[in-house]
């Protein structure tokens, strides 16, 4: 996609026209994004630079096209591809934010847990805000990588914002949590803020939280009203009352277990959703009405802000002001800034709008660098989620559930709880909260194949669903979300993990009993092009390893996979109906129309239209991985179509191959020839 134009109209408001333009480098990675509102000056949202293996190493942010960029963000990685630095905390220069991640080191002898699996042992950060000191968290974990302690230091303060202790039961429910923090409303006194003891249903062995006792007797952080029973639930496992938050009568939920009515502190908050569960409106009694229209957010009928990839815009008289945000390794908002005077230089003393720092599980620090310059925007904060502080509710709203950062738990059951019986359905990110995103479910699929020796007998239905973090994917030598994962949802390719069960116990070989087949790792454009863009079911047209016949029984993972599956089905039909010799999927001119049809479906889907003739996928929502997959599919299939059209126009048939025609095609269409050559060499 190179350009999109969006026109937004609302009764009583001026029409807004937003033009976004995108340019890509030679391997299809985004190199620049710009935005223009209502025909005004064009703003450069981001300019990206990548290294030779596709890692983003520099991002230049903000400013008009005739101005300097406002911030240059540099990224450094270790030899395993793990992020180690966002800018340089030892020498910030004009950088407003800098962070360093340590995986296997304890630089201050705090007994932080050294790790070698991608989890983070220590973090250091610094900003150009009022207090520009270096701050640290030193993390401690148990053998399941669950957080047990986070030691804070920096600014001459030791322990001030520490998570001193976290203990769990056998299901991963938190049983004890001790947190240091502020002990007065001005956040000028500090000590033990929370000393929590959790009590659960079923005489303490269930998963539903019944009561939390705060032995600190401090009502900052968690607020304890000392009820005998603090929490109640409905028959679906949704929390209905929280007496500690003054939710003293029942909340109500819809059929998707999303809250529709929260009575709190003598008032109420009402939510309205569309049929897919996307929030459309929030109404606070005696307060504001917020309407959500995609990227456009309205408060009390007036536009509050409009999102862009690196932050948001807010109305500024008859024009708009661009706000930009620094985010950390798990997408937490850390600092927002804006060129308020328009001179293309950020003055850290007046143009930093807000800074956010968090405990594990998402509770915000108070007492330093907390001055807000301008209008508060809570829309995308901890892990990119909206923070709701209306009527002192103080929760994070996720797509499927709500979490309480003071407790480190969700209000409702995981939608995939049946597939994760080894842990509590209320756990937050499996208590691995430093390097792991809360994935919100529905990520991967396991498929079981029955073999007889090396012969494929049958494939069982895909019924097992599971989740993996980027770190876990890397640990298995897979490909996490990124520039080159264009078809992957992990090391299995398009979300499919193939497990083989051999009926002949004496057989040893590629498909002996218990074998798990991981897809090829995608670490650059060559490995990506050779393994993406096509349906991943058994016998797909790029699957030479399994040797099975076509099998289109598996339900697609998402819309990208559904479009690819239809493409493979069209390939098979074209080959079956063709006269004359066949050829590889790269050279077969009989499949040219199938490529054109896939490109049309991709264009229709990415422009918001309804795509006809494809199977409804398992996951109907969008994701970062799906967006990358769609982009990669378009690059590769467009190159295939261009090559086949060139063959047809020049009267070349299936008896000629790219191996012999490549040099001629290079002369006529260098870029597409380069892509085809990479695909061709990776499939030899």
C-alpha positions as CSV (number, residue, x, y, z in Angstrom):
1,X,0.0,0.0,0.0
2,X,1.6,3.3,-1.1
3,X,-1.2,5.8,-0.3
4,X,-4.5,5.9,1.6
5,X,-7.0,8.7,1.8
6,X,-9.5,8.7,4.6
7,X,-12.4,11.1,4.8
8,X,-14.1,11.3,8.2
9,X,-17.5,13.1,8.8
10,X,-19.5,13.6,11.9
11,X,-22.7,15.6,12.4
12,X,-21.9,19.1,13.6
13,X,-18.2,18.7,12.9
14,X,-16.0,19.7,10.0
15,X,-15.0,17.0,7.6
16,X,-11.5,15.7,8.1
17,X,-9.4,14.3,5.2
18,X,-6.3,12.4,6.1
19,X,-3.7,11.3,3.4
20,X,-1.1,8.8,4.4
21,X,1.7,8.0,2.1
22,X,4.2,5.1,2.4
23,X,7.4,4.3,0.7
24,X,9.3,1.0,0.9
25,X,12.9,-0.1,0.4
26,X,14.0,-2.7,-2.1
27,X,12.9,-5.6,0.1
28,X,9.5,-4.2,0.9
29,X,10.2,-2.8,4.4
30,X,8.6,0.5,5.3
31,X,11.2,3.3,4.8
32,X,9.0,6.4,5.2
33,X,5.5,7.3,6.3
34,X,4.0,10.8,5.9
35,X,0.6,12.3,6.8
36,X,-1.3,15.3,5.6
37,X,-4.5,16.7,7.1
38,X,-7.0,18.7,5.1
39,X,-4.5,19.7,2.4
40,X,-2.1,21.2,5.0
41,X,1.6,20.8,5.3
42,X,2.9,17.2,5.0
43,X,4.3,15.8,8.3
44,X,7.0,13.1,8.2
45,X,5.7,10.5,10.7
46,X,8.8,8.2,10.5
47,X,11.8,7.4,8.4
48,X,13.3,3.9,8.9
49,X,16.7,2.5,8.3
50,X,17.5,-1.3,8.5
51,X,20.6,-3.3,8.7
52,X,21.5,-6.2,6.3
53,X,19.4,-8.7,8.1
54,X,16.3,-6.5,8.3
55,X,16.5,-5.2,11.9
56,X,15.3,-1.7,12.4
57,X,18.4,0.3,13.5
58,X,17.3,3.9,13.2
59,X,13.9,5.6,13.2
60,X,13.7,9.4,12.6
61,X,10.5,10.9,13.9
62,X,8.4,14.0,13.1
63,X,8.7,17.4,11.5
64,X,7.5,18.8,8.2
65,X,9.1,17.6,5.0
66,X,11.2,20.8,4.8
67,X,12.3,20.6,8.4
68,X,14.7,18.4,10.4
69,X,13.4,15.4,12.2
70,X,12.4,15.9,15.8
71,X,14.0,12.8,17.2
72,X,16.4,10.1,15.9
73,X,15.8,6.8,17.7
74,X,18.6,4.2,17.5
75,X,18.2,0.5,18.1
76,X,21.0,-2.0,19.0
77,X,20.8,-5.8,19.1
78,X,23.0,-8.5,20.4
79,X,24.2,-11.5,18.3
80,X,21.0,-13.4,19.1
81,X,18.9,-10.6,17.6
82,X,17.6,-9.4,21.0
83,X,17.1,-5.7,21.5
84,X,19.7,-4.2,23.9
85,X,19.5,-0.5,23.5
86,X,17.0,2.2,22.6
87,X,19.3,5.2,22.2
88,X,22.2,5.4,24.6
89,X,21.5,6.0,28.3
90,X,25.2,6.9,28.9
91,X,25.1,9.7,26.3
92,X,21.6,10.9,25.5
93,X,22.6,14.1,23.6
94,X,19.3,15.4,22.3
95,X,17.5,12.1,22.8
96,X,14.5,12.5,25.1
97,X,14.5,8.9,26.2
98,X,17.0,6.0,26.4
99,X,16.9,2.5,27.7
100,X,19.3,-0.5,28.0
101,X,18.2,-4.1,28.4
102,X,20.4,-6.7,30.1
103,X,19.7,-10.4,29.7
104,X,22.4,-12.3,31.6
105,X,24.1,-9.6,33.7
106,X,23.7,-8.1,37.1
107,X,25.6,-4.9,37.1
108,X,24.9,-3.9,40.7
109,X,25.3,-7.2,42.6
110,X,21.5,-7.3,43.4
111,X,21.3,-11.1,42.7
112,X,19.1,-10.4,39.7
113,X,18.4,-13.6,37.8
114,X,20.8,-14.0,34.8
115,X,18.8,-15.5,31.9
116,X,19.7,-16.9,28.5
117,X,16.2,-17.4,27.0
118,X,15.4,-13.9,26.0
119,X,13.8,-12.9,29.3
120,X,15.2,-9.7,30.8
121,X,17.4,-9.6,33.9
122,X,17.9,-5.9,34.3
123,X,16.7,-2.6,32.7
124,X,18.2,0.9,32.9
125,X,16.5,4.0,31.5
126,X,16.9,7.8,31.6
127,X,15.0,10.7,30.1
128,X,15.7,14.5,29.5
129,X,12.8,15.3,31.9
130,X,13.2,17.2,35.1
131,X,15.0,14.3,36.8
132,X,17.4,13.0,34.2
133,X,19.0,10.4,36.5
134,X,19.6,6.8,35.4
135,X,17.0,4.5,36.9
136,X,17.1,0.7,37.2
137,X,15.0,-2.3,37.7
138,X,16.8,-5.6,38.7
139,X,14.4,-8.6,38.1
140,X,14.2,-11.9,39.9
141,X,12.3,-14.9,38.6
142,X,11.4,-18.4,39.6
143,X,12.1,-21.5,37.4
144,X,9.0,-20.8,35.3
145,X,10.2,-17.3,34.5
146,X,7.5,-15.7,36.6
147,X,8.4,-12.4,38.3
148,X,9.2,-12.8,42.0
149,X,10.9,-9.5,42.7
150,X,11.8,-6.2,41.0
151,X,14.5,-4.2,42.8
152,X,14.4,-0.4,42.0
153,X,17.3,1.9,42.2
154,X,18.4,5.3,40.8
155,X,18.2,9.0,41.4
156,X,19.7,8.4,44.8
157,X,16.7,6.3,45.8
158,X,17.1,2.6,46.7
159,X,13.9,0.5,46.9
160,X,11.5,3.5,46.4
161,X,9.5,1.7,43.6
162,X,10.5,-1.9,44.2
163,X,8.2,-4.9,43.9
164,X,9.7,-6.6,46.9
165,X,7.9,-9.9,46.7
166,X,5.5,-12.0,44.6
167,X,4.4,-15.5,45.6
168,X,2.2,-17.9,43.6
169,X,0.1,-20.9,44.2
170,X,0.3,-24.0,41.9
171,X,-2.0,-22.5,39.3
172,X,0.1,-19.3,39.1
173,X,-2.4,-17.2,41.1
174,X,-0.6,-14.5,43.1
175,X,-0.9,-15.3,46.8
176,X,1.3,-12.5,48.2
177,X,2.6,-9.2,46.8
178,X,4.6,-6.5,48.5
179,X,5.2,-3.2,46.8
180,X,7.2,-0.1,47.8
181,X,5.9,3.3,46.8
182,X,4.3,6.6,47.9
183,X,2.5,6.8,51.2
184,X,0.8,10.2,50.9
185,X,-1.3,11.9,48.3
186,X,1.5,14.3,47.3
187,X,3.9,11.4,46.6
188,X,6.5,13.0,48.8
189,X,6.7,10.2,51.5
190,X,7.7,6.7,50.6
191,X,7.8,3.2,52.2
192,X,5.8,0.0,52.0
193,X,2.7,1.0,50.0
194,X,1.1,-2.5,49.5
195,X,1.5,-5.7,51.5
196,X,-1.2,-7.9,50.0
197,X,-2.4,-11.3,50.9
198,X,-4.8,-13.0,48.3
199,X,-7.6,-15.4,49.2
200,X,-9.2,-17.6,46.6
201,X,-12.4,-19.7,46.2
202,X,-12.6,-23.4,46.9
203,X,-11.1,-23.1,50.4
204,X,-8.1,-21.4,48.8
205,X,-7.4,-23.8,45.9
206,X,-9.7,-22.2,43.3
207,X,-8.9,-19.5,40.8
208,X,-11.5,-16.9,41.6
209,X,-10.1,-14.1,43.9
210,X,-12.4,-13.7,46.9
211,X,-10.5,-11.3,49.1
212,X,-7.3,-9.2,49.3
213,X,-6.0,-8.1,52.7
214,X,-3.5,-5.1,52.7
215,X,-1.4,-5.4,55.8
216,X,0.3,-2.1,55.1
217,X,-2.8,-0.1,56.0
218,X,-1.8,2.4,53.3
219,X,-4.6,3.4,50.8
220,X,-2.3,4.2,47.9
221,X,-1.7,1.7,45.2
222,X,-4.2,-1.0,46.2
223,X,-7.1,0.4,48.4
224,X,-8.5,-2.0,50.9
225,X,-11.9,-1.5,52.5
226,X,-11.6,-4.6,54.7
227,X,-14.7,-6.5,53.6
228,X,-15.2,-10.2,54.5
229,X,-15.8,-10.8,50.7
230,X,-14.2,-8.3,48.3
231,X,-15.2,-9.9,44.9
232,X,-18.1,-11.8,43.4
233,X,-18.5,-13.4,40.0
234,X,-21.2,-14.4,37.5
235,X,-21.7,-17.9,36.0
236,X,-19.2,-17.1,33.2
237,X,-16.5,-16.3,35.6
238,X,-16.7,-12.5,35.1
239,X,-16.1,-10.3,38.2
240,X,-19.4,-8.6,39.1
241,X,-18.5,-6.8,42.3
242,X,-15.3,-5.2,43.6
243,X,-16.0,-3.6,47.0
244,X,-12.5,-2.2,47.2
245,X,-13.4,0.0,44.2
246,X,-16.9,0.8,45.5
247,X,-18.5,-1.4,42.9
248,X,-21.1,-2.5,45.4
249,X,-23.8,-3.7,42.9
250,X,-23.4,-6.0,40.0
251,X,-21.6,-5.1,36.8
252,X,-23.2,-6.5,33.6
253,X,-21.5,-8.1,30.6
254,X,-22.6,-8.9,27.1
255,X,-22.4,-12.2,25.2
256,X,-18.7,-11.7,24.6
257,X,-18.0,-11.3,28.3
258,X,-17.2,-7.6,27.7
259,X,-18.5,-5.2,30.4
260,X,-21.5,-3.1,29.5
261,X,-22.3,-1.4,32.8
262,X,-20.1,-0.7,35.8
263,X,-21.8,1.0,38.8
264,X,-19.0,2.7,40.8
265,X,-18.6,5.3,43.5
266,X,-22.3,6.4,43.2
267,X,-22.0,6.8,39.5
268,X,-21.7,4.5,36.5
269,X,-19.7,3.8,33.3
270,X,-21.6,2.3,30.3
271,X,-20.0,0.7,27.3
272,X,-21.4,0.1,23.8
273,X,-19.9,-2.3,21.2
274,X,-20.4,-3.4,17.7
275,X,-21.3,-7.0,16.8
276,X,-17.6,-8.0,16.8
277,X,-16.9,-6.6,20.2
278,X,-15.2,-3.4,19.1
279,X,-15.8,-0.6,21.6
280,X,-17.9,2.2,20.0
281,X,-18.8,4.4,23.0
282,X,-18.1,5.0,26.7
283,X,-20.5,7.0,28.8
284,X,-19.6,8.2,32.3
285,X,-22.5,9.4,34.5
286,X,-22.0,13.0,35.3
287,X,-18.9,13.0,33.1
288,X,-17.8,12.6,29.5
289,X,-19.1,10.6,26.6
290,X,-16.3,9.2,24.5
291,X,-16.9,7.9,21.0
292,X,-14.5,5.6,19.2
293,X,-14.5,5.7,15.4
294,X,-11.4,3.8,14.4
295,X,-8.5,6.2,14.7
296,X,-10.8,9.1,15.5
297,X,-11.7,9.6,19.2
298,X,-14.4,12.1,20.2
299,X,-15.2,13.4,23.7
300,X,-18.5,15.1,24.3
301,X,-19.1,15.4,20.6
302,X,-15.8,17.1,19.8
303,X,-12.7,15.4,18.3
304,X,-10.2,14.7,21.0
305,X,-7.5,13.1,19.0
306,X,-6.6,11.1,15.9
307,X,-4.1,8.3,16.1
308,X,-1.1,7.9,13.9
309,X,1.6,5.1,14.0
310,X,4.0,7.0,16.2
311,X,1.4,8.8,18.5
312,X,-1.6,10.9,17.7
313,X,-2.8,14.3,16.6
314,X,-5.0,16.7,18.6
315,X,-6.9,19.7,17.4
316,X,-5.1,23.0,17.7
317,X,-7.4,25.8,16.6
318,X,-8.1,25.3,12.9
319,X,-5.2,22.9,12.5
320,X,-3.7,19.9,14.3
321,X,-0.7,19.3,16.5
322,X,1.3,16.1,16.1
323,X,2.2,14.3,19.3
324,X,4.9,11.6,19.3
325,X,5.6,8.9,21.7
326,X,8.6,6.8,22.9
327,X,7.7,3.2,23.7
328,X,9.8,0.5,25.3
329,X,10.3,-3.2,24.6
330,X,6.8,-4.3,25.3
331,X,5.1,-1.2,23.8
332,X,4.6,0.7,27.0
333,X,4.2,4.5,26.6
334,X,7.3,6.0,28.2
335,X,7.4,9.6,27.0
336,X,5.3,11.9,24.8
337,X,6.5,15.1,23.1
338,X,5.5,17.7,20.6
339,X,7.1,20.6,18.6
340,X,4.8,23.1,20.2
341,X,6.6,26.2,18.8
342,X,7.1,24.6,15.3
343,X,10.9,25.2,15.2
344,X,11.7,21.5,14.5
345,X,13.7,21.3,17.7
346,X,12.4,19.7,20.9
347,X,13.0,21.8,24.0
348,X,13.0,19.2,26.8
349,X,12.1,21.8,29.4
350,X,8.8,22.7,27.8
351,X,7.9,20.3,25.0
352,X,7.9,17.0,26.9
353,X,4.2,16.4,27.5
354,X,4.2,13.4,29.8
355,X,6.4,10.6,31.1
356,X,5.2,7.2,32.3
357,X,7.1,4.6,34.3
358,X,5.6,1.4,35.6
359,X,5.8,-1.4,38.1
360,X,5.6,-4.9,36.8
361,X,1.8,-5.5,36.0
362,X,1.3,-1.9,34.9
363,X,0.8,0.3,38.0
364,X,2.3,3.7,37.3
365,X,5.0,5.4,39.4
366,X,4.2,8.7,41.1
367,X,6.6,11.2,42.7
368,X,9.0,12.1,39.9
369,X,8.8,13.3,36.3
370,X,5.0,13.2,36.6
371,X,4.1,16.7,35.5
372,X,1.6,16.7,32.6
373,X,2.0,19.4,30.0
374,X,-1.2,19.7,28.1
375,X,-4.2,17.4,27.8
376,X,-4.1,14.0,29.4
377,X,-4.4,11.2,26.8
378,X,-5.0,7.8,28.4
379,X,-5.8,6.0,25.1
380,X,-2.7,3.9,24.5
381,X,-0.5,3.5,27.6
382,X,0.6,0.2,29.2
383,X,1.3,-2.2,26.4
384,X,-0.7,0.1,24.1
385,X,-3.9,-0.3,26.1
386,X,-6.4,2.4,27.2
387,X,-6.2,3.3,30.9
388,X,-9.6,4.1,32.5
389,X,-9.4,6.4,35.5
390,X,-13.0,7.7,35.4
391,X,-14.6,7.5,38.8
392,X,-11.3,6.1,40.2
393,X,-11.8,2.8,38.3
394,X,-8.1,2.7,37.4
395,X,-8.0,-0.3,35.1
396,X,-6.5,-1.3,31.7
397,X,-8.9,-2.2,29.0
398,X,-7.8,-5.0,26.6
399,X,-9.6,-6.3,23.6
400,X,-11.1,-9.2,25.4
401,X,-10.7,-8.4,29.1
402,X,-9.9,-5.9,31.8
403,X,-6.9,-6.0,34.1
404,X,-6.3,-4.4,37.4
405,X,-2.6,-3.2,37.7
406,X,-2.7,-3.1,41.5
407,X,-3.6,-6.8,41.7
408,X,-1.8,-8.1,38.6
409,X,-4.9,-10.0,37.4
410,X,-7.7,-10.0,34.9
411,X,-11.4,-9.5,35.8
412,X,-12.5,-12.3,33.5
413,X,-11.6,-15.7,32.3
414,X,-9.1,-16.2,29.4
415,X,-11.2,-17.0,26.2
416,X,-8.8,-19.9,25.6
417,X,-8.9,-21.2,29.2
418,X,-9.8,-24.7,28.1
419,X,-6.5,-24.9,26.3
420,X,-4.4,-23.7,29.2
421,X,-5.5,-25.9,32.0
422,X,-2.0,-25.8,33.6
423,X,-2.6,-22.3,34.9
424,X,-5.3,-19.9,36.3
425,X,-7.5,-18.4,33.6
426,X,-7.1,-15.0,35.4
427,X,-3.3,-14.8,35.2
428,X,-1.8,-11.8,33.5
429,X,0.7,-12.7,30.8
430,X,1.4,-16.0,32.7
431,X,3.1,-13.7,35.2
432,X,6.0,-13.1,32.7
433,X,5.5,-9.4,32.5
434,X,8.9,-7.9,31.6
435,X,9.6,-9.3,28.2
436,X,6.1,-10.8,27.2
437,X,3.2,-9.1,25.6
438,X,-0.3,-10.0,26.8
439,X,-1.2,-11.8,23.5
440,X,-5.0,-11.8,24.0
441,X,-5.3,-15.4,22.7
442,X,-6.0,-17.1,19.5
443,X,-2.4,-17.2,18.2
444,X,-1.3,-20.7,17.0
445,X,-2.6,-24.1,16.0
446,X,-1.2,-27.6,16.4
447,X,-1.9,-30.2,13.7
448,X,-1.3,-33.9,14.2
449,X,-0.3,-36.2,11.3
450,X,-0.6,-40.0,11.3
451,X,2.3,-41.7,9.5
452,X,3.2,-45.3,8.5
453,X,6.9,-45.3,8.2
454,X,7.6,-42.4,5.8
455,X,4.1,-42.5,4.3
456,X,1.5,-40.0,5.3
457,X,-1.8,-41.8,6.3
458,X,-4.1,-39.1,7.5
459,X,-4.2,-35.7,9.3
460,X,-6.4,-35.1,12.4
461,X,-8.4,-31.9,12.7
462,X,-6.6,-28.9,14.0
463,X,-8.1,-28.3,17.4
464,X,-5.3,-27.2,19.8
465,X,-4.6,-23.5,20.2
466,X,-1.7,-22.0,22.0
467,X,0.3,-18.8,22.5
468,X,4.0,-18.0,22.3
469,X,6.0,-14.8,23.1
470,X,8.6,-13.5,20.7
471,X,11.3,-14.8,23.1
472,X,9.9,-18.3,23.1
473,X,9.8,-18.2,19.3
474,X,13.4,-17.1,19.1
475,X,14.4,-19.8,21.6
476,X,13.0,-22.5,19.1
477,X,14.9,-20.8,16.3
478,X,11.7,-19.5,14.8
479,X,10.7,-16.1,13.3
480,X,8.9,-13.6,15.6
481,X,6.9,-10.6,14.3
482,X,9.1,-8.4,12.2
483,X,10.1,-7.2,8.7
484,X,10.7,-10.7,7.3
485,X,8.0,-12.8,8.9
486,X,5.5,-12.2,6.1
487,X,3.7,-15.5,6.6
488,X,4.7,-16.6,10.0
489,X,3.0,-16.7,13.3
490,X,5.9,-18.4,14.9
491,X,8.4,-21.0,13.9
492,X,5.7,-23.2,12.4
493,X,5.0,-21.0,9.5
494,X,1.4,-19.6,9.2
495,X,0.5,-20.6,12.7
496,X,0.7,-24.3,12.1
497,X,2.8,-26.7,14.2
498,X,3.0,-30.1,12.6
499,X,3.4,-33.1,15.0
500,X,3.9,-36.6,13.5
501,X,2.7,-39.8,15.2
502,X,4.2,-42.9,13.5
503,X,2.2,-46.2,13.7
504,X,5.4,-48.1,12.9
505,X,7.4,-47.8,16.1
506,X,10.5,-49.2,14.4
507,X,10.7,-46.4,11.9
508,X,13.4,-43.8,12.3
509,X,13.6,-40.9,10.0
510,X,12.2,-37.4,9.4
511,X,8.7,-38.4,10.5
512,X,9.3,-40.9,13.4
513,X,6.9,-40.8,16.3
514,X,6.7,-37.5,18.1
515,X,8.6,-35.5,15.4
516,X,7.7,-31.8,15.4
517,X,8.4,-30.0,12.1
518,X,9.3,-26.4,12.4
519,X,9.2,-24.2,9.4
520,X,12.3,-22.6,7.9
521,X,13.5,-19.6,9.9
522,X,13.0,-16.2,8.1
523,X,15.9,-13.9,9.0
524,X,16.3,-12.0,5.7
525,X,14.4,-11.3,2.5
526,X,15.7,-14.5,0.8
527,X,14.4,-16.8,3.5
528,X,11.3,-14.8,3.8
529,X,10.5,-14.9,0.1
530,X,11.0,-18.6,-0.1
531,X,8.6,-19.4,2.7
532,X,5.8,-16.9,2.7
533,X,2.7,-15.7,1.0
534,X,1.1,-19.1,0.5
535,X,-1.3,-21.4,2.4
536,X,0.5,-23.6,5.0
537,X,-1.7,-26.6,5.0
538,X,-0.3,-30.0,4.3
539,X,0.8,-30.3,0.7
540,X,0.9,-26.6,0.0
541,X,2.7,-25.7,-3.3
542,X,5.9,-24.7,-1.5
543,X,5.9,-27.7,0.8
544,X,8.5,-30.1,-0.6
545,X,9.5,-31.5,2.8
546,X,6.3,-33.5,3.6
547,X,5.7,-34.9,0.1
548,X,1.9,-35.2,0.8
549,X,-0.9,-34.6,-1.6
550,X,-2.9,-31.4,-1.3
551,X,-5.0,-31.2,1.8
552,X,-7.2,-28.2,2.1
553,X,-9.1,-29.5,5.2
554,X,-7.4,-27.1,7.7
555,X,-9.4,-23.9,8.5
556,X,-7.3,-20.8,7.8
557,X,-5.7,-19.0,10.8
558,X,-6.8,-15.5,9.7
559,X,-7.8,-13.5,6.7
560,X,-4.3,-13.4,5.3
561,X,-4.2,-17.2,5.5
562,X,-7.7,-17.5,4.0
563,X,-6.7,-15.4,0.9
564,X,-3.5,-17.6,0.5
565,X,-5.5,-20.8,0.8
566,X,-7.9,-19.7,-2.0
567,X,-4.8,-18.9,-4.1
568,X,-3.4,-22.4,-3.6
569,X,-6.8,-23.9,-4.5
570,X,-6.9,-21.8,-7.6
571,X,-3.4,-23.0,-8.5
572,X,-4.4,-26.6,-8.2
573,X,-7.5,-26.0,-10.3
574,X,-5.5,-24.2,-13.0
575,X,-3.0,-27.0,-13.2
576,X,-5.6,-29.7,-13.3
577,X,-7.5,-28.0,-16.2
578,X,-4.4,-27.0,-18.2
579,X,-3.4,-28.5,-21.5
580,X,0.3,-29.3,-22.1
581,X,3.2,-29.6,-19.7
582,X,3.1,-28.3,-16.1
583,X,5.9,-26.3,-14.4
584,X,6.9,-25.0,-11.0
585,X,4.6,-22.6,-9.3
586,X,7.1,-19.8,-10.3
587,X,7.1,-20.6,-14.0
588,X,3.6,-22.1,-14.6
589,X,1.8,-19.5,-16.9
590,X,-1.5,-21.4,-16.4
591,X,-1.5,-19.9,-12.8
592,X,-1.2,-16.3,-13.9
593,X,-4.9,-15.6,-13.4
594,X,-4.7,-17.1,-9.9
595,X,-2.0,-14.7,-9.0
596,X,-4.0,-11.7,-10.4
597,X,-7.1,-12.9,-8.4
598,X,-5.0,-13.0,-5.2
599,X,-3.6,-9.5,-5.7
600,X,-7.2,-8.3,-6.3
601,X,-8.3,-9.9,-3.0
602,X,-5.4,-8.5,-1.1
603,X,-6.2,-5.0,-2.5
604,X,-9.8,-5.4,-1.6
605,X,-9.1,-6.6,1.9
606,X,-6.5,-3.9,2.8
607,X,-8.7,-1.2,1.5
608,X,-11.6,-2.3,3.8
609,X,-13.7,-4.1,1.3
610,X,-15.4,-7.5,1.6
611,X,-13.5,-10.3,-0.1
612,X,-15.7,-12.9,-1.8
613,X,-14.9,-16.5,-2.4
614,X,-12.7,-17.2,0.6
615,X,-13.2,-19.4,3.7
616,X,-14.0,-17.7,7.0
617,X,-10.8,-18.0,9.1
618,X,-10.5,-19.1,12.8
619,X,-9.4,-15.7,13.9
620,X,-11.5,-12.9,12.5
621,X,-9.6,-10.0,14.2
622,X,-6.6,-8.2,12.9
623,X,-3.0,-8.5,14.3
624,X,0.4,-7.1,13.6
625,X,1.5,-10.4,12.2
626,X,-1.4,-10.5,9.7
627,X,-0.6,-7.0,8.5
628,X,3.0,-8.0,7.8
629,X,1.8,-11.2,6.1
630,X,-0.5,-9.2,3.8
631,X,2.3,-6.9,2.8
632,X,4.7,-9.8,2.1
633,X,2.1,-11.7,0.1
634,X,1.5,-8.7,-2.1
635,X,5.2,-8.2,-2.8
636,X,5.8,-11.9,-3.8
637,X,2.6,-12.6,-5.7
638,X,2.9,-9.3,-7.6
639,X,6.4,-10.3,-8.7
640,X,5.1,-13.8,-9.7
641,X,2.3,-12.2,-11.7
642,X,4.6,-9.7,-13.4
643,X,7.0,-12.5,-14.4
644,X,4.2,-14.7,-15.8
645,X,2.7,-11.8,-17.8
646,X,6.1,-11.1,-19.2
647,X,6.4,-14.7,-20.3
648,X,3.0,-14.7,-21.9
649,X,3.6,-11.4,-23.7
650,X,6.9,-12.8,-25.1
651,X,5.4,-16.1,-26.1
652,X,7.3,-18.2,-23.5
653,X,5.5,-21.3,-22.2
654,X,6.0,-23.8,-19.5
655,X,8.8,-25.4,-21.3
656,X,11.0,-22.5,-20.4
657,X,12.1,-21.6,-16.8
658,X,13.4,-18.7,-14.9
659,X,16.8,-20.4,-14.9
660,X,17.1,-19.8,-18.6
661,X,15.0,-16.6,-18.9
662,X,16.2,-14.7,-15.8
663,X,18.8,-12.5,-17.5
664,X,16.2,-11.4,-20.2
665,X,13.6,-10.6,-17.5
666,X,16.2,-8.7,-15.5
667,X,16.7,-6.3,-18.4
668,X,13.0,-5.6,-18.7
669,X,11.9,-5.6,-15.0
670,X,14.9,-5.5,-12.7
671,X,13.1,-5.2,-9.3
672,X,10.6,-8.1,-9.9
673,X,13.3,-10.2,-11.5
674,X,15.4,-9.7,-8.3
675,X,12.5,-10.9,-6.2
676,X,11.9,-13.9,-8.4
677,X,15.5,-14.8,-8.3
678,X,15.5,-14.8,-4.6
679,X,12.4,-17.0,-4.5
680,X,13.8,-19.3,-7.1
681,X,17.1,-19.8,-5.4
682,X,15.5,-20.4,-2.0
683,X,13.3,-23.1,-3.5
684,X,16.0,-25.0,-5.3
